[in-house]
Structures are given as C-alpha cells and as structure tokens.
Amino acid sequence: MLRLEGVTKSFGGKNAVDGVSLAVPTGQLVGVIGRSGAGKSTLLRMINRLGDPTSGRILFGDTDVTALRGRPLRAWRARCAMIFQQFNLAGRLDVLTNVMMGRLSYVGTLPALLNLWSEHDRAIALSSLDQFDMAGLAAQRAETLSGGQQQRVAIARALVQEPDMILADEPIASLDPRNTKMVMDALQRINKQFGITVICNLHSLDTARSYCDRLIGMAQGRVVFDDVPQALTDEVARGLYGLDAGEIMDTAGTALPAPAATYRPSFAVA
C-alpha cells in the first residue's frame, strides 16, 4: 500500500501541495483530477522522488520513500515507473532500444551505453511491445512514430521495469480521441491483468469516470474529493473546479456556475 502522510511541497512560500494524506491500496487504478496548477503533477513527482517534499512522509509498504538516497532511491524509481505527457523517448534511437532502457536498473548504465543487451532483455522488451501491437515497429526510429504510438512505447518501457506502481502524468493530454482510448485501454489492461497500481493525472472527467476505480480531486494543492467515479456528479464537479476559478467547463465547452458547497471526501486514510 502507498501512504502519504501530510505531504507538502512549497515553492517560494506557496504550497503547491498542501498537507495531502492518502492511502492507495495495491491494485487500484486511481485518477487524479483538477484544474492546471492544482498540484497534480507535483504530487506524482514527489511519489516518484523526482521532487522532495518540504514536509510529510511517503511510505510504500514498510519503506519510507522520503528517506531513500543513492542506490535504494534508484531502485525505488524502477519499482515506481513514470509515464510523461511528452513521452520522454530518445527520438533517434529505435523503438526496441527505447523500451529496453526500462531495464537499466537490471543491467547497469555501461552495458546499456554499449548496446550490450542480453537476449533475455530483448525478449522482455519485444513481449512488452507486442502487448501494445507495436512489435512490428521495433526497428523504427521513435521520432517517426505518431504521438499515440510513442505513448504506447513509453508504457511498454514502463512495463519492462517490472514495477509495483505506474504513475502517469497527463498521458493523454496531447492525443486524439482514438489514441486516447488506446492508451487508457493499455493502462487499464496493465492494472487489471498484472495487478499493478496505476495513478494517473487526467483532465478529462469523462475519461476519469470511465476508466478509474477511484478519483482524487485536487484544488489549490489540497485533496477536496476522494471517492468512486459514480460520486463525481456534475454538481460535485462544478464545486471541485469552482474552488479555483468559480466555474467549470463541461464537455461541450459551456461555462457552468459553481455551487458554494465543497464535497467532503469519503475515502479515509487506513
């Protein structure tokens, strides 16, 4: 189980994440929603330890993630794979090599730089690509792929890390509806088939409702909603997004007024 205990991240005296406490059981697919600047990306980066909390603790099982340094920290980043909005692929390298980069924690940096991958690592990478119908493009340079294809390669790279958890930071923000469905289907399949915890920052409320087991709503760095997707009614969504700007844009792009009431979370920290 992942636990956050009073996690805060400050920049220049302002809290980007403000006293967040959560418990995420193993195997959940969690969507984190809220306006831009609500603290969603900062929260995920702290879980992966790409950024350090100003205060509070992050725990995974018996491991205090916030105390990790050196090799144990690198091992944690392998267990907690990260998928980014901009894919973070090496465009000049072929697809297979990009995926095998997810095996760095197992083979070391020098063999990877010398392209001394074992047949075992190649087989794992090809198998991962095959799950996303990308094995046929293994020899193609990553920069020649479409955005949706690149994101599937990034997910395949995360999967070969053999992670306990995958963090996806706006993985569909730059994708068209068809590729959005393919990427979200892939994340859901990983979650259900392998039991890997997935925490995904999302802007689309429709997508969040359709794919996630649980939704966490953030506003001004705080958790203001924590419940099943069915509880995210239009009225609750207006309240969530209205905390920042007094209105929310519905799926048709129409501005709707926000009610005064704030939703009270029902998920409790275990």
C-alpha positions as CSV (number, residue, x, y, z in Angstrom):
1,M,0.0,0.0,0.0
2,L,1.1,3.5,-0.8
3,R,0.6,6.0,2.0
4,L,1.1,9.8,2.0
5,E,1.1,11.5,5.4
6,G,0.8,15.2,5.5
7,V,2.8,15.7,2.3
8,T,3.5,19.4,1.5
9,K,5.6,20.9,-1.3
10,S,6.4,24.6,-1.1
11,F,7.8,26.9,-3.8
12,G,8.8,30.4,-2.8
13,G,6.5,30.4,0.3
14,K,3.5,29.0,-1.7
15,N,2.3,25.4,-1.2
16,A,1.9,23.6,-4.5
17,V,0.8,20.6,-2.5
18,D,-0.7,21.3,0.9
19,G,-0.9,18.6,3.6
20,V,-2.0,15.7,1.5
21,S,-2.8,12.4,3.3
22,L,-3.9,9.4,1.3
23,A,-3.8,5.6,1.3
24,V,-3.8,3.8,-2.0
25,P,-4.2,0.0,-1.8
26,T,-2.3,-2.2,-4.1
27,G,-4.0,-2.8,-7.4
28,Q,-6.2,0.3,-7.6
29,L,-6.5,2.5,-10.8
30,V,-6.7,6.0,-9.4
31,G,-7.4,9.1,-11.4
32,V,-6.2,12.5,-10.1
33,I,-8.3,15.3,-11.4
34,G,-8.4,19.1,-11.1
35,R,-7.5,22.3,-12.9
36,S,-4.0,23.1,-14.1
37,G,-1.9,24.2,-11.2
38,A,-3.9,22.2,-8.6
39,G,-0.8,20.3,-7.6
40,K,-1.4,17.0,-9.5
41,S,1.9,16.8,-11.3
42,T,3.9,17.9,-8.3
43,L,2.2,15.2,-6.2
44,L,3.2,12.4,-8.7
45,R,6.7,13.7,-9.0
46,M,7.1,13.5,-5.2
47,I,5.9,10.0,-5.1
48,N,8.5,9.0,-7.7
49,R,11.0,11.2,-5.8
50,L,11.7,13.4,-8.8
51,G,11.0,16.1,-6.3
52,D,11.3,16.0,-2.5
53,P,8.5,17.0,-0.1
54,T,9.0,20.1,2.0
55,S,7.4,18.2,4.8
56,G,5.5,14.9,5.4
57,R,6.2,11.3,4.6
58,I,5.6,9.0,1.6
59,L,5.5,5.3,2.5
60,F,5.2,2.2,0.4
61,G,4.7,-0.9,2.5
62,D,7.4,-0.7,5.1
63,T,9.7,1.6,3.0
64,D,9.9,5.2,3.9
65,V,10.3,6.6,0.3
66,T,11.1,10.1,1.5
67,A,14.2,8.8,3.3
68,L,15.7,7.0,0.3
69,R,19.1,8.1,-1.1
70,G,21.6,6.6,-3.7
71,R,21.0,3.1,-4.8
72,P,17.9,2.5,-2.8
73,L,16.3,5.6,-4.4
74,R,17.3,4.4,-7.9
75,A,15.7,1.0,-7.1
76,W,12.5,2.8,-6.0
77,R,12.3,4.7,-9.3
78,A,12.5,1.3,-11.0
79,R,9.6,0.0,-8.8
80,C,7.6,3.2,-9.4
81,A,7.6,3.7,-13.1
82,M,6.8,7.2,-14.5
83,I,5.0,7.9,-17.8
84,F,5.1,11.5,-19.0
85,Q,2.9,13.7,-21.3
86,Q,5.8,14.3,-23.6
87,F,6.7,10.6,-23.8
88,N,10.5,11.3,-23.0
89,L,11.7,8.9,-25.7
90,A,15.1,9.1,-27.4
91,G,13.9,10.1,-30.9
92,R,17.0,9.0,-32.8
93,L,17.0,5.5,-31.2
94,D,14.8,2.7,-32.4
95,V,11.7,1.6,-30.6
96,L,13.2,-1.6,-29.1
97,T,16.2,0.2,-27.6
98,N,13.9,2.9,-26.1
99,V,11.9,0.1,-24.4
100,M,15.0,-1.7,-23.2
101,M,16.0,1.5,-21.4
102,G,13.4,0.5,-18.9
103,R,15.8,-2.4,-17.9
104,L,18.6,-0.1,-16.9
105,S,18.2,-0.9,-13.2
106,Y,18.8,-4.6,-14.0
107,V,21.7,-4.3,-16.5
108,G,23.5,-1.1,-15.5
109,T,24.3,2.0,-17.4
110,L,27.6,1.0,-19.1
111,P,26.2,-2.2,-20.8
112,A,23.2,-0.1,-22.0
113,L,25.5,2.6,-23.4
114,L,27.5,0.0,-25.3
115,N,24.3,-1.6,-26.5
116,L,25.2,-4.9,-24.8
117,W,21.6,-6.0,-24.1
118,S,21.1,-9.7,-23.3
119,E,18.7,-11.8,-25.3
120,H,16.6,-12.1,-22.2
121,D,16.2,-8.3,-22.0
122,R,15.4,-8.1,-25.8
123,A,12.8,-10.8,-25.4
124,I,11.1,-8.9,-22.5
125,A,11.1,-5.7,-24.5
126,L,9.6,-7.4,-27.6
127,S,7.0,-9.1,-25.5
128,S,6.0,-5.8,-23.9
129,L,5.8,-4.1,-27.3
130,D,3.7,-7.0,-28.6
131,Q,1.1,-6.4,-25.9
132,F,0.5,-2.9,-27.4
133,D,0.6,-4.1,-31.1
134,M,4.0,-2.3,-31.5
135,A,6.4,-5.2,-32.0
136,G,6.3,-4.7,-35.8
137,L,7.8,-1.3,-35.3
138,A,10.6,-2.4,-33.1
139,A,13.4,-1.4,-35.5
140,Q,11.8,2.0,-36.4
141,R,13.2,5.3,-35.0
142,A,11.0,6.6,-32.2
143,E,10.8,10.1,-33.7
144,T,9.0,8.7,-36.8
145,L,6.0,7.4,-34.7
146,S,2.7,9.2,-34.1
147,G,2.0,10.6,-30.7
148,G,-0.2,7.7,-29.7
149,Q,2.4,5.2,-30.9
150,Q,5.1,7.0,-28.9
151,Q,3.0,6.9,-25.7
152,R,2.4,3.2,-26.1
153,V,6.2,2.7,-26.4
154,A,6.6,4.8,-23.2
155,I,4.1,2.5,-21.5
156,A,5.9,-0.6,-22.8
157,R,9.2,0.9,-21.4
158,A,7.5,1.4,-18.0
159,L,6.2,-2.2,-18.0
160,V,9.6,-3.8,-18.6
161,Q,10.8,-2.1,-15.4
162,E,8.6,-4.7,-13.7
163,P,7.1,-2.0,-11.4
164,D,4.9,-2.3,-8.4
165,M,3.3,1.0,-9.4
166,I,2.9,3.2,-12.5
167,L,2.5,7.0,-12.3
168,A,1.1,8.6,-15.5
169,D,1.3,12.4,-15.7
170,E,-1.3,13.6,-18.2
171,P,-0.5,10.6,-20.6
172,I,-3.4,11.5,-23.0
173,A,-3.2,15.3,-22.9
174,S,-1.8,15.7,-26.5
175,L,-3.6,12.7,-28.1
176,D,-6.7,12.5,-30.3
177,P,-9.7,10.5,-29.1
178,R,-8.7,7.3,-30.9
179,N,-5.2,7.3,-29.4
180,T,-6.6,8.4,-26.0
181,K,-8.7,5.2,-25.9
182,M,-5.8,3.0,-26.9
183,V,-3.5,4.5,-24.2
184,M,-6.2,4.3,-21.5
185,D,-7.1,0.8,-22.5
186,A,-3.5,-0.2,-22.2
187,L,-3.1,1.3,-18.7
188,Q,-6.3,-0.4,-17.6
189,R,-5.2,-3.7,-19.0
190,I,-1.9,-3.4,-17.2
191,N,-3.8,-2.6,-14.0
192,K,-6.3,-5.5,-14.2
193,Q,-4.0,-8.1,-15.8
194,F,-0.9,-7.7,-13.6
195,G,-2.4,-6.1,-10.5
196,I,-0.1,-3.1,-10.8
197,T,-1.3,0.1,-9.1
198,V,-1.8,2.9,-11.6
199,I,-2.1,6.6,-10.5
200,C,-3.0,8.8,-13.5
201,N,-3.4,12.6,-13.7
202,L,-6.3,13.4,-16.1
203,H,-8.0,16.5,-17.4
204,S,-11.0,14.7,-19.0
205,L,-13.7,13.9,-16.5
206,D,-15.4,11.6,-18.9
207,T,-12.2,9.5,-19.2
208,A,-11.6,9.6,-15.5
209,R,-15.2,8.3,-14.8
210,S,-14.9,5.6,-17.5
211,Y,-11.5,4.0,-16.5
212,C,-10.7,4.7,-12.9
213,D,-11.7,2.7,-9.7
214,R,-11.3,5.9,-7.6
215,L,-11.0,9.6,-8.2
216,I,-9.0,12.1,-6.2
217,G,-9.8,15.7,-6.8
218,M,-7.3,18.4,-6.0
219,A,-7.7,22.2,-5.8
220,Q,-5.1,24.6,-4.6
221,G,-2.8,21.8,-3.6
222,R,-5.3,20.1,-1.4
223,V,-7.5,16.9,-1.7
224,V,-11.1,18.1,-1.9
225,F,-12.7,15.0,-3.4
226,D,-11.9,11.3,-2.8
227,D,-14.5,8.8,-3.9
228,V,-15.7,6.3,-6.5
229,P,-16.3,7.8,-10.0
230,Q,-20.1,7.4,-9.6
231,A,-19.9,10.0,-6.8
232,L,-18.5,12.6,-9.2
233,T,-21.8,14.2,-10.2
234,D,-21.9,17.3,-12.4
235,E,-22.7,19.3,-9.2
236,V,-19.7,17.9,-7.4
237,A,-17.5,18.5,-10.4
238,R,-18.6,22.2,-10.5
239,G,-17.8,22.5,-6.9
240,L,-14.4,20.9,-7.3
241,Y,-13.3,23.1,-10.3
242,G,-15.1,26.2,-8.9
243,L,-12.6,26.2,-6.0
244,D,-10.1,27.7,-8.3
245,A,-12.0,29.9,-10.7
246,G,-15.7,29.9,-9.9
247,E,-16.7,27.9,-13.0
248,I,-16.1,24.6,-14.8
249,M,-16.1,23.9,-18.5
250,D,-18.4,21.0,-19.4
251,T,-17.7,18.6,-22.2
252,A,-19.4,20.9,-24.7
253,G,-17.2,23.9,-23.6
254,T,-20.0,25.7,-21.8
255,A,-19.2,27.6,-18.6
256,L,-21.3,26.5,-15.7
257,P,-21.7,28.2,-12.4
258,A,-20.1,26.6,-9.3
259,P,-22.1,25.9,-6.2
260,A,-20.9,27.2,-2.9
261,A,-20.7,23.8,-1.2
262,T,-17.4,21.8,-1.1
263,Y,-17.5,18.0,-1.5
264,R,-16.3,16.1,1.6
265,P,-14.1,13.1,0.9
266,S,-15.4,9.6,1.8
267,F,-12.2,7.6,1.4
268,A,-10.3,7.5,4.8
269,V,-6.6,7.0,5.3
270,A,-6.2,3.5,6.5
